[in-house]
């Protein structure tokens, strides 16, 4: 059961992460407008940052999928992806607590990243070595 959860967790987290960020990697200007509801056409100077973020998060998703197949990658994948997702959850929690309009655009990301972090906690406790 433990290994089944591990594979499901890594595959699900990986696919959701990769596919969620893929539009931002491929077409950052159009994706921020259609997916996040943010029009960056007047701020073209930050498009490289958005595209870079999309590439990095898509890469994390691919890394999580690889970790589903290769057990040796799991520790690194869980640490790296959980830190990245905790950062986003923390940042959005801050924006929500300050009633920032920014948080409205990222509600779906907040929910998905929070669920992936909760899954990572389950993964940790399921796979914690007993001493």
Secondary structure, DSSP 8 states (H G I E B T S, - for coil): -HHHHHHHHHHHHHHHHHHHHHHHHH-HHHHHHHTS----TT-GGGHHHHHHHHHHHHHHHHHHHHHHH-GGGHHHHHHHHHHHHHHHHHHHHHHHHTT-THHHHTHHHHHHHHHHHHHHHHHHHHH----
